[in-house]
């Protein structure tokens, strides 16, 4: 798994989903899923005004979301450590974001690159129609958390403690965007931890 850490360190570059990443961004080796650290992180981003679920998935579950992609580019997109996916009530993907599409700042990523989060739904980092997915693809996650909410928008955020600082910024960016545009009551956030995949 050392190779995974290396790929992540070279992967958070900005335009190609191939990384040039610095320790300034808080990249760290993790030994896998840690319940105490997981809970600590979740508590730090939970917002009582927003419907939020959280779940940790294992390596095989995460791999399932990209291993059948025939396009190397799409496999790379769906294997990124941090992903934000917005789905509408019709289960259609309407906005997609990943670490490799956010510009780097001194110690973090700018998720509002090109002012994407200055609107709702946020402007997709890549054309949503070009990403072959819908909410049904993530049925295994929804079933595990007994998802029953009938919201207009479902937002799935993949995150990992390997990039804890960048993960937190991504989640807070989503939360602040919902509040800014009064979409809190219309939306549900599902936080998906992938530490098992990115363990060293």
N, C-alpha and C positions, 0 to 999 in steps of 0.2 A: 504493500500500500504506500510505500515511500514514493512510488511513481505518481500516485494520485496527488500527493502533496506538491510534488514538483510541477505537475501539470497545472494545478491551481495557482501556484506562485507565478507561473508564466502565462496564466490564462486570463487574468482580470485586465487585459488590455481592452481597448475600447472599441475598436471598429471591426475586429475580425473574430472575436471570441477565441483568440489565442492570447495568453496572459503575459503581461510584464508587470508583476505585482511585487510590492515591497513589504517589508516587515512593518512599515508605517501603517499598513492597512490592518494589522492585527492578525495575520495568518498564523495559526498555531497548530501543532500536531495534537490530535486527540486520539485516545485509545478506543473510542467507540462511544456507545450511548451511556450516559451517566445520568441517572434519574434525578439526583440532587441538583446537578448543574443545569439540567434541562428545566426543572421546575423553577429554579432561580431565574433563569432567563425568561420563561413564560410570565412569571409574576412581574418582571420588569417592563413588559410591553402590554400586558393585559389592560384593557380599558372597559370599565363597567358599563359604559354607555353604548358599547358595540357588541353585537352577538359574535362571539368568537369561539372556535373550537381549536383544540390542538391535539396532535398525534405524532408519534415517532414511528417511522417505518424502517424496515431492515434493508440491507443492501439489495437483495433480490427484488423486493417490491419497487425500489427506486429504479433499478435497471430495467424493469419491465416497461417503463414509460418511454424508453428510447432504443432498446435493443432491436426492435423490429423495423426501425426506420431504415429505408434503403438509401436515403440521401445522407452522406457524411455530414453535410452542413446541418441538417435537421437533427441528426443524432447528437451533434455537438451542442446545439441549442438546448435540447431537452435534457442534457446531462450537466448543465451549468449548476454550480452550487446554490445560487440564489435566483429564483424565478418568481415572477408575479404574474398570475393569470386571472383576467377578469372575464366572467361568463355572464350572459344575460339570461332572462327567464326562459328563453328558448334553448338554453344550454350551449349557445354559440359563443365562441371565443371572440371578444370584442377589443381586447387590449392585452398585449404581452410585453413583458420586460424581463431582462436578465442582466446579471452583473456585467457581461461583456458588451452591453449596449449603453452602459452608463459611463460618462467621462470621469476620469480620475481627478480628485482634488489632492491636497497635500497628504491627508491621512485617512481619506474615505472616498466613497464614490458619490457622484452627484446624480441622484436618481431623477432629478428634474432637468436632466440634459435636454436641451432644445425646448425647455418650458413644457415638457410633456404633462406634468402634473398641475398645470395651470388651468386645467379644464377637467370635466367629468363626463364620461369616463376619461381617464388619462389618454393622451395620444399614444398609440401603440408604437413601441420602439422599432418594430418591423410590421409590415402589413399583416393584419390578423388573418386575412383570407389566405395568406401564403403559408400559414402554420396549420398543418393537418391534425387538428385536435378539436374535441368538444368536451363538455363536462362528463359525458358517459365514459370517456377514457379513464377517468379518475374514480370510477364507481367503487373500486375496492376501498379507497380511502373513505368515501362517503358512507359506505356500509359499515365500516368499522366504528365510526363515530355516531352511528344511528342518526344520520342527518335527515331531518324532517322539515327544516325551515323553508317557508315559502316566500323567499325574498326575491326582489327583482334582480339582484346582483350577487353572485357568488365569487369570492376572491380567494384563490388558493395561492399561498406563499410558501415556497420551499426555502428552507434555511438550514444552516449548520453552525455549530459552535466553532468549527474550524475558521469561520469568518464571522465571528460573533458581532463585532462592531459594525461591519457592513450589513449583516443580517438585520440588526436592530434598526439601523437607519432606514433600510428598505421598509420594514414594517411600520415604523413611525411615519414615514412619508405617505403610506397608504392611509393610515388612520387620520392624519391631518388633512389629507385630500377629501376624505369622506365628510369630515366635520366642516371644512370650508364650503363645500357645496351642498350641505344639508342632506347627505345621502346615508346617514347613519342608520336610520330606521329601514332603509331599503336594502341594506347590504349585510352580508355575513362574511366573516373572514375565517379561513381555515389555515392554521399554521402547521406545516408539515416538516418535521425534523428528519434530516438524512445523515446524522452522525455515523450511523453504522456503515454507510457506504464510504465516507470520507475518513475513516479511521486509519491511523498510521500503522 
